[in-house]
């Protein structure tokens, strides 16, 4: 079977025939990925260039808006799980692998995937990377599970070629067992002006860690998202340079829609309020926001399917993927 990529176009507000703003809805199209491996992360560079990564050492790239997808060479063969990727151009990208200890790595390519340079290798046996994002071509951050009472946050100032860990003095203590979920690469989000956010989970935690100085210092805000050993925040939707919704769930309850899997904020992430749960069983893996003002919508995705809301989780519309 060939898995299909389902894309929900996040476009600007449409205009009605009389020139007024029309109610916007995301459009859905399915594209053949050419692989049967699980795909987990997507990074649009432009309307034409998009990078995608997943299990089995799969890294894909399109340069024609998804009409065709090319599998590019990936480092370490087909044994790695590329749980996140960030594209800078059609030639340059940073890819993150997830796994225990040395299976967690960060690579960079500057020749379209023909060759990759290792920028980070996890040396702690209990370490596990989850997600990565960038403010610009040089400055970025990555997040992983805590194992020593300190949030595991890495910073780069050279485009992912080298990384340093944030010290305990510049971040709040980690809760016991707190980490993240390497589900779609959207548990870490960068915003303008050095702002950034991390959604945490596991071990009974569901917090948002925030910075406003390019990762030098961090603060924590509690959320009412469901908590548990395998529960918490999986993904953050960002619009207008700030978070507007966090989504997640509980992997121990994969056969049901989990109450408390979505929360919204009206103050940039300082406080959060539960909303109607996204109708996806288990956990929401990824999300994205599109539109503006009254035409704002949020898309939520996971293996069981995709949904979107046009009214900040008062109601949802479902889309079911298919395989051929």
N, C-alpha and C positions, 0 to 999 in steps of 0.2 A: 504494500500500500504506500502511496505517496501522500504525505501529510500536506495539507494546504495552509498557506498563510492567509489569514483573514485580516484585512486592513479596514479600519474604521476611519474614514477621512475626517481630519480635524481641520476644517476650513474656516475662513472668515465668514461673517454674516452675509447671507444671501439677500438679494434685493427683489422685492415684489415688482410686478410689471409697472406699477405707478412710481417706482423709485424708492418706496419706503422699505424699511428693514422687514424682511419676511422671517417667520419663525423657522429657525434652522434645525435640521436633523442630520445626524451623521449618515454618510453613505457607506455601504458595505460592498466590498468586492473580495473575491477569493482568488489567490494566486498559487500556482504549483511551486513548491519549494525545491522539489527534486530530491528530497531526502525523507527517510522514514524515522529519523532520529527526533527526539523531543527538542523543540526549539523554545527558548525561554526569554531571550533578551532581544530588544530591537532598538536601534539608534538611527533616527533620520538625520542626515546631514543637510539635505535639500529635498526638493520635490523629486529629484532624479536619483540621488545617491542615498542608499540606506544599507546599514550593516545589521546582520542578525547572527546570533550565536546560540549554541545549545549543546546537547550531550554528544558523545561519540566523537569529540574533536571537531564538531561541525562549526564552521564560520562561513556565512554566506554574504554576498554583496550584490546589490543591483545598482546599475548606473542609468537605468531607463525607467525609473518609477515603478519597478516591479513587474514589467512585462516579461523580463527574464532574470533569473537568479543564477549567480556563479558561485560554486563552492571554491573558496580560496584555501591555499595551504595553511594549516594551523600548526603551531608548535606542539611538540610532544605527541605527535601522531593522533590516533583516535581514542586514546585512553582518558582524555581530560573532559571535564564538564565545564564548558564555557557559559557560566551563569550570568555574565554581564559583559557588555561591550559598549564602548563609546567611540563614535566616529568623529574625526575632525575634518576629513576630506575623503575623496575617493581613494587616496593613497595611504592616509594615516589613520590609525585607530589604536585604541588600548583595549585589551581583552583580559577579563578576570576569570580565573578558574576557581571552583569551590571544591572543598574536600578537607579532610583532616590533615593537619600538619603540612608537609611539603606538597600536598595536592592542591593547596591554595597558592595561587601565583598571579602575577600581573605581568603581561607582555605588551610590547608596543611594536607596530609595524609602520614603516614609512615608504613602502614600495608595494602597496596593495595586497599585502599578505604573502608575497614571495619569500620574505624572511622576517623573523621576529626576534626581538631582543628581550631578554628576561630583565624586568625592572625590579621585581620583588619575589622572594621565595619565603614562605612561612617556615620559620625554624622552630616554632613552639609546637610540640606534638598535639596539644589541645586546641590550637588555633584553627579558625575556619572563617574564610572570607565570604562576604555576602553580596556586596554591591559597591559600585564606584560611580562617581560623577565628577564633572569638571566645570569650573567657572569660566575658563578660557583655555587657550591652547597650552598654557603652562601650568596653571594652578588647578588642583583637583584634590579629592579626598576619597578614601575607601573606608568601609566599615566591616567589622567582623565580630564574631562571638567573643564575649568576655570570658577570661579564664583566671584572672588574677585580681578581681575587684575593681578594675579600671576599664571603661569603655575602650574597645579596640578600634581606634581611629587612626588612619594613616594619612599623611599629607604629602603631596608632590608639588614642587615648584618648577619642574623641568619637563612637564608633559608626560609624566609617568615613567621616565627613565630611572628615577630614584625616588625612594619613599622613606619618610621618618614617622615614628609613632608620636601621637599627641601625649604629653606627659600627664601624670595623675593630678598635678597641681593646676592644670588648666581645664579640667572637666569634672563634672560631678561623679561621685562613686557609681560603679555599676551595681545593679541589684544581683543577688545570687542567681546564677543560671541565665542571666539576661544576654540576649544576643539578637540575631536577626534571622530573616528568611531569604535564602538565595533563590528567590522564585522568579523574578523578572528584572532585577537590577533597579527597581524603583523604590527600594527602601532608603536610598540616598538620593537627595535632590539638591542641586545647586541653584541659587537665585542670584539676581543682580546685586552689585555692591558688596560682595563678599558674604552674603547671607546663604545659609545652607541648613538642611534638615535631615535627620535620620529617624526612621520609624523602627522602634525596637519591639521585641517579643520574646517568647519562651520564658520559662522559669517563673511565670506569674507576673511578667512585666508587659506593659504596652505604653511606652513613653515616646515622646518626641524630643530628641536632642537637637539643639539649635545653636548656630553660630552667626555672628554678624561681622566677623573680622577675618574671613578667609580661613577659618578653622583653627585660629590660634587659641580661642577660648570657646567653651561650650556650656550651655545651661540646659536643664531638663524640665519638661512639662508633662504632667500626668494626663492620660486620656481615659475615657470610660470604655474603650474597646475591650472585647472579651479577652480574658486572661487564662493562662493554663500552661502546662508543660510544653505543648506544641501550638500555643495560641498567641495572638497578639496582632500587631500591625505588620502587614506584608508589603504594603504599597502606599505611596502618597501621590495625590493628584495636585498639581501646582498650576496656578493661573495668575497672570499679571504679576509674576515675580514673587508669589507667596503661596504657601499651601492653603488649600481650601477644603480638602477632604482626605481622611485616612481610611483605608479599608484593610480587612484581614479576615480572621476567622479562627478555626480550630481544626488542625489536621487529625485530631483524634475523633472527629465527628464528620467524616467525609460524606455520609449519606444524608445529611440534612442541612438546611439553611440555618446558620448559627446566628441567634439573636446577638446584637452588639458587634456586628462585623463592619460597621460604618459609623464614622463621626465627622462632624464638620466644625470649622472654626470661622469666626468673623473678625478675628483680631490678629491674623497672621501666624497663628499657632500657639499663642500663649494660653488659650483655654479652648476646650473641646466639648461638644454636645452630641450625644447619640442621635441617630436618625434611623429611619426604616432600613432594615438590613437589605443588602443587595441579594437578590434571589439566585445565589450560586451556592451549591453544596460545598461544605468543608471550609474552604478559604478562597478569598479573592487573591489572585497572584499578582496582577498588574493593573495599572490604571493610567488614564491620560485625560486631560481637560481640553476642551475646544470651545470655540465661539467666544462671544463677548456679551457683557451686560445681561439683558433679558434672554439672550440667545445662548447663554452658557450651558454646556452639557459636560458630563463626566462619563467616561467609558470605563467599565470594569471587566476584566477578563480572567479566566482560569481554565483548566482542562475541560470542565463540563460545558463551557460555553462563554458567551459574552452578553453583557447587558449595558444599557446606558440610561442615564437619567437627565432630563431636561429641567428639573425643578429641585435640584439638590436633595435627591433621595426621598421626595414625597411619593413619587411613582417611578417605576422602571419599565423599560422596554427590552425584551429578550431577543437574542440572536443565537441560533444553534449552529455550530460548525458541522461539517460532514467530512468524511474520508472516502477516497476512491482507490 
